[in-house]
Amino acid sequence: MGFSLIAAHAADAERAVKDLAELIEYAAQGLLRTAVHARLPLTETTEVHRLLESRAQLGRILVVP
């Protein structure tokens, strides 16, 4: 069984607005952190794809110029 946040918010638009406001407030306060698995140069796109396809990453993969 799956869950769709988009469908849940479409079913309750008022709740979606409240959730988004709360999320924006957390971001404004600096309370949100993103896990970064790797920072790789644009020249290493082969490695980026390998990581994504293996599903081995434990966070975001940043591709930097």
Buried (B, 14 or more C-beta within 10 A) or exposed (E): EEEEEEEEBEEEEEEBEEBEEEEEEEEEEEEEEEEEEBEBEEEBEEBBEEBEEEEEBEEEBEBEE
